[in-house]
Amino acid sequence: MASAAEQLAANMNIGSFAKATELHKRLLFTLGALLVYRIGTFVPIPGINSEAFLQFFQNPDGQRGILDMFNMFSGGAVERMAVFALNVMPYISASIIVQLMGAVYPPWEKLKKEGGEAGRKQLNQYTRYLTVLLALMQSLGIAVGLNAQPNLVDSPGLFFIVSTVVSLTGGTMFLMWLGEQVTARGVGNGISLIIFAGIVAVLPSSVARLLGLAQQGQMSAFLLLFLGALAIATVVFIVFMERAQRRLLIQYPKRQEGNRMAGGERSFLPLKVNAAGVIPPIFASSLLLLPATVAQMTANADLPSWMGWLPFVTAQMSHGQPLFMALYAFLIIFFCFFYTSITFNPEDTAENLRKYGGFLPGIRPGKRTAEYLDYVLTRLTVIGAAYITAVCLLPEFMASSMGGLLFGGTSILIVVSVTMDTVAQIQSHLLAHQYEGLIKKAKLRGRGGGGGRGGMPAPARR
């Protein structure tokens, strides 16, 4: 028999969406915030020569594979050197560091496990402080690098460096605040939606680039169709894996209440194959961006003899190179296991089942249940990590054979996953709206249903 939630979901239609005024406000707020973000990607930092920088960025002689990836995540803000060029990458890097420290640093671990809501807010505040620090460091490196390049800055000097640092750091902090506002007052995760908007904004140019290569004869029509079919198959595969889960049967014992037996219900504990979501590739990309970008900026500088290895490492850190793919795969797998371990605790789940009388058939409650949950979750995480790694590395192998990255597996994964998550939240808002409507109708019936025929009050019972 279908549950109440499934029955409500089956009855959702355009009419129910039209009546959900609160959802309309949330959607409009989300769209407005993303529009503000897109406008900011076209506002250049003060003192930069936008045309000269665009020619410098598009110079085919330069190695800028990592910068292309940075530009893709920022929605083209890097090639325009806009105030949002750093995007939310410093915030993501800060989140990585805080979560890692929360697992190994005892005071922060205590805040995360025992601090409750106050502890979570304190860790979020530490994340914001660290975001400011990382944004200052990255913006300072960009400002000094731009100031040293000829013809890119109208008035090179200290004032340009300070204004660039303030603009880029302020842009990152504004996006962090905007993402938090979208999460609280809009629909979906604000930070993920900002990255999603940046990726979607550059997808048309990537498609146009493919069509241009085919029109110029540099790419065959068969290869173009193959890439289109591969993209569609990848989307279908991602949707299938993101919805895949292992459902563990939970049995509740029967108990006697008065003259009747109660309990004995069965339920399921769903464990997703990809419990970490899109966090591992985002974290891996974020960690690879900063050192690779610094290495590329300093590769052509006058280096001492003991740093002669840097140009070789820089060449290996571009898309399609073995070192980049090896580090990328390692970081994705590491963060799959790490993030799953901090979001799902088998010991806590087993203890909660024991408290409420639930148990897994054939498994003893307590320690044995925790060991079994850890056993199942580890094997699911292996499958999930292999799936994410395959999706993210497939375009890298194609980049090594085709001479450039046309589509990023990380981009497709983020777009599909964020879309599914946002649609799920919209459906949950619609379900909540329908529940509220049912409750109001029940209250109205309770007020008007106590009378007898003709609306006359029913006789009171003695």
N, C-alpha and C positions, 0 to 999 in steps of 0.2 A: 504494500500500500504506500502511495506517495506521501511524503511528509507535507506539513503545512507550507514550508518554504518552497518545496518543489511545485506545489499546487499554485502558489502565488506567482512563482517564476513562469509557469506555463500560461498564466492569465495576463502577463504583462504585455502591453501593446502601446500603440502611439497615444491612445487616449489617456492611459495611466501616466505616460511621460508628460503629456501636456498639463496634467493637473499637479505635477510635482514642482511647485514654484520654488521651493528651497533648493532643489537640484538645479533649476534654471539659474539661480543666483550664483551657485557654486561654479557652474560651467562658464558663465559669463566672466566671473572673476578669474578663472583659470586662463581663458582665452585672452583677457585683457593683460594679464601678467606676461604671458608668452609674447604678446604683441609688443609690450614694453621691452622685453628682452631682445626681440628681433630688431627693433629700432636702435637699441644700443650697440648692436654689432655693426652698424653703419656710421657711428660717430667716432672719428679718428682721434687719437691722443693729440694734445696741443704740440705744435712745432714740427710735426712729421710731414714730410713731403709724400703724400699718398700715392701719387702716380709713380714717383721714383721707387718707392718701396714695393709697389706692385710689380714693377719690372724686375726688381731685385729678387722678389719672392718667386716669380715665374721663370727665372733664369734657368734654362735647361741644363746648363753646365754644372749647377750646384747640386749637392746631395741634400735633399730636404724631405726624405721619406717620413721621418719622425715629425717634421713640421707639417707635412700634409695631414698626418693623423691628428695632430693638435688642431689644425685648421678645420678638420672635419667635425671634431667634437665641439668646436666653438662656433659652428655655423658660418664659417668664412670670415670670422673676426680677425684671425691672424693675418691673412693676406691683405686686409685693410688696416691692420694695426689699430683696431678700435679699442675703446675703453674696456670692452668685455673680452679682450684677447686671451686673458688667463682663464676665463670661464669659471667653472666651479672646481677645477682640478686641484687647487690648493686645499679646498675644503675636503675633497675626497682623500687626498694624501694625509691630511690631519686626522680624518676619521680612521684611516688605516692605523696610524701611529697610536691613537688613543685606544683603539680596540686591541691592538697588540699589547700595549702597556696594561690594559685591563685584565689581560690573561696572565701576565708575568709579574706585575708590580703589585705587591700585597695591598697597599692602601686603596688603589684604584679598583682592585679586584673586590675588596670589601664594599666599596661604594656601589659597584655594579650589582653585587649579589644581595647585599643587606641594606643598601641605602634607600631602596624603593624609588618613589617619584623624585624625592629630593636628591638622591644620589645620581639619578639619571640626568637631572637638570645640571648638577655640578659637572658631570662628565661632558655634557653638551657645551657648557661654558668653557671648559678646558679646550674643547675642539675649536671653538671660535677663536680663542687666544692663539692657538697654534696655527690656525688658518691665516690670521693676520701676519704672524711671523714668516710663514712660508711664502705668502703673497709678497711680502716686502723683499724677501731674498730673491724670488724669481723676477719680480719687476725691476729690481736693481740690476740684475744680470742683463735683462733685456735692454734697459736704459743705457747701460755702459756700452753694450754691444752696438746699439744703434748710433750712439754718439761717436763711436770710433769709425763708423762707415762713412765714406765721402758721399756727399750729395743727397743723403737720406734725411738730414735734419736741416731745417731752415737756419736755426741759430744754435749751433752746438755749444755746450757748456754746462755749468752746474745747474742753471735754472731749468734747462731741458731735462736733465736727469731727475731733479726733484719733482718736477711736474709730471713726468712719466711714471715715477714710482707712486705718486699720490693718485694719479688717474687709474692705473692698473689695479692697485690695491683697493681703492675705493670701488671700482667696478666689480671685483670679486666679492667684496663684503656686501655690496648691494644685491648681487645675485644670490648670495647665501641667505640674506634676509628675505628676498623675494621667494625663494624656494620654500622657506619655512612658512611664509604666509599662504602659499598655494597649498601646502600640506594641511594647514589648519583651517583655511577658509574656502579652499577649492576642492578639486577632485583629483585624486592620485597623489603620488609622491612628488613634491615640488622639484627636488634636485634631479630626480630621474627624468621628469618632464622637460626640464631645461636642456639636459643632454639630448633627449629625444628630439626636441625642436631644432637643435643645432644640426643633428644628423639629417633629419628630414629636409631641412632647408638646402643642403648641398646635394641631395640625391638627384634632383633634376639636372644639375650641371654634370653629374657623373654619367647619367643616361645620355645627355647630349654629347659628352665626350666619346662614349661608345659609338653612338650613331655617326659622329664625325669621323672616327677611325674607319668605320665600315664604308662611309661615303668616299673617303680618300683612298680606299683600297688597301689600307694597312691591316684590315681585319676582314676575314671572309664572312659572308652571310651565314654560313653554317656555324662558325664560331660564335657569331652574335646570337643566333637562335639557341645554341648550346648554353651560353651564359644566361640567357633569359630562362630557359628550362631549369638550369641549375639553381637560379635564384628562387624560383617558385618551389622547387623540390626542397630547398633549404628551409623556406618559410613553413612548409607543411611539416617537415621533420621537427622543426623547433616547436611548433604548436603541439605536435604529438608528444614530444618529450616533456614539455612544460606541464602538460595535463596528466602525464603518467604518474601513478602512485602505487604504493604497496599498502593494502588495507589489512591491518591486523585485527583479528576478531577479539573483542573484549566481552567477557561473560560476567554478569552480575548475579550473585546467588539469590535464591528465593528465601523469603522470610515470612513469618506468619504475623499478620496484623489482625488481632481479634479472631474472628471465625473464618478468615479468608487468607489465602496465600498471595503475597505481593512480591514484586521483584522478578528476577529471572530474565531480565531483558538482555538483549544483545546489541552491541554497537560496534563501531569500527574506529580504529586509530589510523588515520591516513598519513602515510609517510611519503613525501614527494621524492621522486627520483632525483630531481635537481632542487634540493632544499635551499641552496645558496642563491638561486636566481641569477641575476646579471651582475652581482657584486664581484665575483672573481675576475671576469675579463676587464671590468672597469678599474678595479684595484691594480691589476697587472699592467694595464695600459698606462695608468697614472704613474706607477713606479718606474716604468721604462721611459716615460717622456722626459723627465727632468735630466737624468744623467746623459741620455743619448743626445738631447738638445745641446747641453753644455759641451759635450765632446765634439759635436759637429761645428759649433761656433768657434772652438779653439783649435780645430784640426789644421786650419790653414795659417794659423798664427806662427810667430817665431818661437819655436819651442826649444828648450834645452835638449841636449843629447840624451839624457836619461828618460825623456818622455817621447822618444822616437816611436814607441809602440802605439801612441794615441791615434795617428791616422789609420792604422790597420784596424784598430778596434772600432773607430768611427765608421769605416766602410762596412764592417760586419754588423753594425747596429741599424742598418737600413732594412726596409721591408724585403722579405724573400731571402735574406741571408741566414746561414745556419745558426750563428750565435744569437741573433735576434729571436728566431723561432724557438731555439732551445730554452732561452730565458723566459720567453713568453709562455711556453707550455709549462715550464716548472712553476712559475708564479700562479698560473691559472689553477693547476692541480693543488698547490699549497693552499691557496685561498678557498678553494672548494671545501677542503677538509677543515680548515681553520674556521671559516664562517659557519659551517654546519655545526661544528662543535660548540660554538658560543650561542647559537640560536636554539639548539635542541639538546637538553641535558637528560640522558637516559635515567640517571639516578632520581632526579626530581620527578620525571614522568612516572617511574615505577612507584615512588612514594605516594604520589597523588592517587594512583590507581588503588594502592593498598588502603589508603585512608577511606576511599569511597566504596570499598568492597569489590572492586573490579579485579579481574585477573585474566591472563591469557591462558586459554585451555592447554593443559599439558605442561605449563610453566609455573613454578612456584613463585608466589608474590615476593617482592623485596629484591634481594640481590640477584637472584636468578633471572627475574624479569628484566632488571637493568642490563645484565649481561646479554640477554637475548636481544633487547632493543638496540644495544650497541653493535651487536653482531649484524643485525639486519641493516642498520643505518650505515655501517661502514661499507657494506657491499653495494648498497644503493648509491652511496657517494662515489664509489669507484666508477659505477656506470655513468653517473651525472658528470663527473670530472672528465671522463673520456668523451662524452657527448659534447661538452662545451669546448674542450680542446680541439676536437675534430672540426667543429663549426668555425672556430676562430682561426685555425691554422690552414684550412683549405684555401682561402684566398691568398695566404702567404705563399703557399706552394705555387699557386697560379701566378703570383707576382714574380717569382723567381724565373718562371718560364716565359712570361709575357713582357717582362721588363718594366713592370709598374703595377701598383695596386689600384684596381678598378673599383672593386667593392670590398668592404671590410666585413669579415664574419662577425666581429664584435658589434659593428653598426647594425647589421641585420638582427642579431640576437637582442640588442637593446631595443630596437624599434618594435619587434614582435612582442617581446616580454612586457615592455611598458604599455603597449596597446592592450594586451590581454589583462594586465593588472588594472588599467584605467576603466576598461569596460566592466570588469568585475566589481569595481567600486561604484560605478554608475548603477549597476544592477542591485547592489546592496542598498543604495540610497532609494531606489524605486521600491524595493521590498520593505524598507523601513517606512516609506510613505504609505504603502498599502496597509501595513500593520496599523499605523496610526489611524487610517480611515476605518478599518474594521473595529478598532477600539472605540472610536467616536460613535459609530453606528450602534455598537453594543450598548454604550451608555445611553444613547437616545432611546433605544428599545427598552432599556431598563426603567427609564423615567416614564415612558408612555405606555409600557406594556403591563403595568400593574393594575389597570382598570378593568372593569367588566365590560359587557357589551354596551355599545353606544357611548363609550367613553366614560360611563359612570363608574365610580370607585367600587371595587369589589367589597362585599361584606367581610367584616373582620371576623377572624376565627376566635372562638372562645378558648 
